[in-house]
Amino acid sequence: MKKLFILPVLSLLALTGCNVGGDEGGGGTSATPEDLVGDEETAKAKIIELGKTSGFEITYVATDAEDGFTVGRKQEYCWIESVESKILMKQNAASVSYYQDYADGVYSNPITMQEDYIEMSFDGYAAQLCCAYTTSLGGSYYKVGEISYLGRSAIEYRYEYRYINASASAKIVIDKETNITLCWVASASDGTTIETGGYEVTQFKVGDAVTVPAHTE
């Protein structure tokens, strides 16, 4: 699961005690994780519904990687693509078609999977897209303000935490229309070790701009 590129930072946040009290600093307008995410299940459901209707396609690039990965959903189709793998799935009435092969830009050779296979495969990505893991952190959140990100209206937040020698900070950008996380870049230190990580969206398509990848039945 590609969301693993945020785990080193989250692990260090836990080790430094970021789920307990401490001196917290920052500036700007105070915010809460709920301001970013709202209710996690509602946020995830909104993203899934967007994919099932008008559709979206997002390309993420991790801060420590040259190549990104793309997640897309449009109506009955879902695709997850990276340099290492290409996956296309189609939701049928009582099953899912999983396209096994990819060559020359075309998916082919579908096999039948269980009915909820897409939802099981996509759940982790939906959680990442709505920044759900943010709610597990302590520390302080601040609303920096509204910005334009990839030509879209977004809100930038800042996360900060300090406790004895431990510290952490993050830049978080949330798309206003969809509540999808466009940027999550963080660093954390326990006083001796520093971890950095996160991701940034480099392409965001919605609606008519989204095209289901070429495929054959």
C-alpha positions in Angstrom: 0.0 0.0 0.0 1.6 3.2 -1.1 0.5 5.2 1.9 3.5 3.6 3.7 5.7 6.6 2.8 4.1 8.6 5.7 4.7 5.9 8.3 8.3 6.7 9.3 7.3 10.2 10.4 4.1 9.0 12.1 6.2 6.3 13.9 8.6 8.9 15.2 5.8 11.1 16.3 4.5 8.3 18.4 7.9 7.5 19.9 8.5 11.1 20.8 5.2 11.2 22.8 3.1 13.2 20.4 0.0 11.6 21.7 0.5 13.0 25.2 0.5 16.5 26.7 3.3 19.0 26.3 4.2 22.5 25.4 2.8 23.3 22.0 3.6 26.3 19.9 2.6 28.0 16.7 0.7 30.9 15.4 -2.2 32.0 13.3 -5.8 30.9 13.8 -6.1 27.8 16.1 -7.7 24.8 14.5 -8.5 21.1 15.3 -8.1 17.9 13.4 -11.8 17.9 12.9 -11.4 21.2 11.0 -9.2 19.3 8.5 -11.0 16.0 8.4 -14.4 16.3 10.0 -15.8 12.9 10.7 -13.5 10.3 9.1 -16.2 7.9 7.8 -18.2 10.8 6.4 -15.1 12.2 4.7 -14.2 8.9 3.2 -17.7 8.3 2.0 -17.7 11.7 0.3 -14.5 10.9 -1.6 -15.9 7.5 -2.6 -19.2 9.1 -3.8 -17.2 11.7 -5.8 -15.4 8.8 -7.5 -18.6 6.9 -8.3 -20.3 10.0 -9.8 -18.3 12.7 -11.5 -14.9 11.0 -10.9 -11.5 12.1 -9.9 -7.8 11.2 -10.7 -5.0 12.3 -8.4 -1.2 11.8 -8.8 0.9 11.9 -5.6 4.6 12.1 -5.3 6.4 11.2 -2.0 9.0 13.6 -0.8 11.7 11.0 -1.0 10.7 9.6 -4.4 11.1 10.7 -8.0 8.1 8.8 -9.3 4.5 9.1 -8.0 1.4 7.0 -8.1 -2.0 7.7 -9.4 -5.4 6.9 -7.9 -8.5 7.3 -10.0 -12.2 6.5 -9.7 -15.0 7.2 -12.2 -18.4 5.6 -12.0 -17.9 1.8 -11.9 -14.1 1.9 -12.6 -11.2 2.3 -10.2 -7.5 2.4 -11.1 -4.2 2.6 -9.1 -1.1 3.1 -11.1 2.6 3.5 -10.4 5.9 2.6 -12.1 5.9 -0.8 -10.4 2.3 -1.8 -11.0 -0.9 -1.0 -12.9 -4.3 -2.0 -11.6 -7.7 -1.4 -13.1 -11.0 -2.7 -11.6 -14.6 -2.5 -12.7 -17.6 -2.8 -10.4 -20.3 -5.1 -11.8 -23.7 -5.9 -10.3 -22.5 -8.7 -8.1 -18.8 -9.0 -8.7 -15.6 -7.0 -9.7 -13.6 -7.4 -12.9 -9.9 -7.3 -12.1 -7.8 -6.6 -15.2 -4.6 -8.8 -14.9 -2.6 -7.5 -17.9 -1.3 -4.1 -19.0 0.6 -3.5 -22.3 1.0 -0.6 -24.6 -1.3 1.6 -22.5 -4.2 -0.9 -22.5 -5.6 -3.1 -19.8 -6.9 -6.6 -20.7 -7.7 -10.1 -19.5 -10.1 -9.4 -16.6 -10.9 -12.0 -14.0 -13.8 -12.1 -11.6 -13.3 -11.0 -7.9 -15.7 -10.7 -5.0 -18.3 -7.9 -5.0 -16.6 -5.7 -2.4 -13.0 -6.1 -3.7 -12.8 -2.5 -4.9 -14.0 -1.0 -1.6 -11.5 -3.2 0.3 -8.6 -2.2 -2.0 -9.6 1.5 -2.0 -10.3 2.0 1.7 -6.7 2.8 2.7 -6.4 5.3 -0.1 -9.6 7.0 0.9 -8.3 7.3 4.4 -5.1 8.9 3.1 -7.0 11.2 0.7 -9.1 12.6 3.6 -6.1 13.0 5.9 -7.7 10.6 8.4 -4.5 9.7 10.2 -4.1 13.3 11.3 -6.8 12.7 14.0 -4.4 10.3 15.9 -1.8 13.0 16.6 -1.5 15.3 19.6 0.0 18.8 19.2 -1.5 22.0 17.8 -3.1 22.9 14.5 -3.3 26.3 12.9 -5.1 27.6 9.9 -2.7 29.5 7.8 -5.3 30.6 5.3 -6.8 30.1 1.8 -4.4 29.4 -1.0 -4.4 28.3 -4.7 -2.9 24.9 -5.2 -2.7 23.5 -8.7 -5.3 26.1 -9.6 -7.7 24.9 -7.0 -9.1 26.7 -4.0 -7.5 25.1 -0.9 -6.8 25.8 2.8 -3.3 25.5 4.3 -2.9 24.3 7.8 0.2 23.9 10.0 0.8 21.3 12.6 3.3 21.8 15.5 4.4 19.9 18.5 7.1 20.3 21.2 7.8 18.2 24.3 11.1 18.4 26.1 13.6 17.5 23.3 11.0 16.2 20.9 9.5 18.3 18.1 7.4 17.9 15.0 5.9 20.1 12.3 3.9 19.6 9.2 2.4 21.5 6.3 -1.1 20.3 5.3 -3.2 21.5 2.4 -6.8 20.6 2.0 -8.9 21.0 -1.2 -12.0 23.1 -0.3 -14.4 21.4 -2.8 -13.6 17.8 -2.1 -11.8 17.9 1.3 -9.0 15.8 -0.3 -5.5 16.3 1.1 -3.3 17.9 -1.5 -0.1 18.2 0.6 1.1 16.5 3.8 4.8 17.2 4.4 6.2 16.7 7.9 9.4 16.4 10.0 9.9 15.0 13.5 12.7 14.7 15.9 13.3 12.9 19.2 16.3 15.1 19.9 18.8 12.8 18.2 17.0 11.4 15.2 15.2 13.4 12.5 12.6 11.9 10.1 11.0 13.7 7.2 8.4 12.5 4.8 5.1 13.1 3.2 3.7 13.7 -0.2 2.4 16.3 -2.6 -0.2 16.2 -5.3 1.2 17.0 -8.7 -2.0 16.5 -10.7 -5.7 16.7 -9.8 -8.5 16.0 -12.2 -12.2 16.0 -11.6 -15.4 15.5 -13.7 -15.1 15.6 -17.4 -11.3 15.9 -17.3 -11.1 12.3 -15.9 -10.9 9.5 -18.5 -11.1 5.8 -17.6 -7.9 4.0 -18.8 -8.1 2.2 -22.1 -9.1 -1.5 -21.6 -10.5 -4.4 -23.5 -13.1 -7.0 -22.3 
